[in-house]
Amino acid sequence: MSIDGIMLAAIKKDLKNRLLNGRIDKIYQPEQYLITILIRNNQRNYRLLLSAHPDHPGAHLTERDFENPSRAPDFCMLLRKYLLRGTITAIKQPDFERILIFEILLYEKRYNLIIEIMGRHSNIILLDQDGLILDAIKRVTSRMSRERELYPGIAYKYPPAQDKLNPLFLEEKSFIEKTLTLNQATYKIIMNNYRGIGPLSAREIVYRAGIEPERDFSELDEKEKNSLLASFMDLKEKILQEDFQPVVGLDGDNISYISAFPLTHRQEKSLEFQETGKLLDFYYEKGIKDKEIDKKKRELGSIVGNYLEKIQRKKGSFQQELETGKNAEKFKILGELIIANIYQLKRGIIEAELIDYYDPEQKRIKIELDPQLSPADNAQKYFKRYHKARKSVKYIEEQLMKLKEEEDYLENVLLNIEQAEELKDLEEIREELIQEGYIKDRRKRKPKEADQVQAPYKFISSAGYEILVGKNNRQNDNLSRKIARKNDLWLHVKDLPGSHVIIRRKDKEEIPVETIKEAAILAAYYSKGRDSENVPIDYTLVKNIRKPRGARPGLVYYENYQTIHVTPDEEVVKKLKIS
């Protein structure tokens, strides 16, 4: 769902109302193509979001919180150098394009901060007072584009102009001339000939004229064309008067469209907003964010799933070898039978039929022999196979144990992925998989950045006790080994993947039974037993848990525990959760 020129005009109105003459206090770059600017104006603080992300570019006032990197990227540092403490003197949308220009005055020097909202070609650019590019968040060289370059030191040029008219300058004569001989769906006539009008807006203009948007323009009579012109002129006046009614279209739980005004040609339920910033925050949280989270979950889930499949194949192969190894006793018996009958065996025979003294029925058994070996050497050959098989059993059992540990670990990771609620939680899981060698890391980062661990979920029990829940294995380790005190209470679902849960003890007070039950419900909810009933939860003091040296993240052993059975309850989780 792209932002067209009309939606951008509505955004510009809100930005002008709140930001004009405001002072830039802080600038951050929380993501590669995302800039946030904190602005103080009329004794209020505002956060301006500028996004050049190829999938969801835009500009609006946001109330979302962002986690900023410990070291600001170069582009962010440049913006700080030239814009901090500057005053926003104008906000413009040139020629009704999908471009916003923020004119900023600092120490009698003027700078232009430009955002171009154009899909994968979106960009954020800073110009000096002479119109020269100081830098762009995405530099574009001649090798990347033959139409336009964007890099420091050259003059800024607008994106290549399309053969479209500015709808704000629309006149009856130009409308008739522009559309006189065109044979296309009527809405496409509007969209393809007038700047800043997207497909939804074009369809709405046609629909409000009493015409089916898909109907061929050449079929319209004069009355219908005049009705279309009137509908178009009505929209033009609303834009000029900044009479916007931003709405979001909802198809069930999914967002189907965003628009600067209600769309009468759509049948979905619509939700109206007073401010474009609140609308776009809602759109991000409900539309973009959920899609991004689902995408990341699929990507990480696929990686973990592939490793689990490999483990299953290895286990199957080892199980077959184990069955063979467990039959090692028969090789020992064959060797002993050869020794027992060595007096009647000669070199050169390929088979001997002997009485099996180990068989209660004393049946005869055929034993294969190597004709090149003596009877004694043939016996030794079977003894060697026996010892080799015995050794292989021990090795295979060790390997199967290691595979089981790895399988349990990856099952826990998969659960963490499924239950993740934020993109940053998924990124932390990805970091864990990088550190454990499941994903190759091609980024150059300082070790400190990779070691950073997010805060766990926080809850307050009905009795006022703080309860902490790990979101992934790295957090589980950090929670149980670094955050928790030895006399805090530790909980975990029995024999299933799940989060570590800690009840913070108040001095030497006994923790109420009700608080233990509530923490157990949390442990069950953040486990693979979420959809089960009567889930067993083990709990013990933190001092009773230990982590083996070299063990994978999240793996601990515990003793002196008790068990409580609870049923996961989402309402309890919501009631107790604080962050």
Secondary structure, 3 states (H helix, E strand, C coil): CCCCHHHHHHHHHHHHHHHCCCEEEEEEEEECCEEEEEEEECCEEEEEEEECCCCCCEEEECCCCCCCCCCCCHHHHHHHHHHCCCEEEEEECHHHCCEEEEEEEECCEEEEEEEECCHHHCEEEEECCCCEEEEECCCECCCCCCCCCECCCCECCCCCCCCCECHHHCCHHHHHHHHCCCCCEHHHHHHHHECCCCHHHHHHHHHHCCCCCCCEHHHCCHHHHHHHHHHHHHHHHHHHCCCCCCEEEEECCEEEEEECCCCCCCCCEEEECCCHHHHHHHHHHHHHHHHHHHHHHHHHHHHHHHHHHHHHHHHHHHHHHHHHHHCCHHHHHHHHHHHHCHHHCCCCCCEEEEECCCCCCCCEEEEECCCCCCHHHHHHHHHHHHHHHHHHHHHHHHHHHHHHHHHHHHHHHHHHHHHCCCHHHHHHHHHHHHHCCCCCCCCCCCHHHHHCCCCCEEEECCCCCEEEECCCHHHHHHHHHHHCCCCCEEEEECCCCECCEEECCCCCCCCCHHHHHHHHHHHHHCECCCCCCCEEEEEEEHHHEECCCCCCCCCCEECCCEEEEECCCHHHHHHHECC
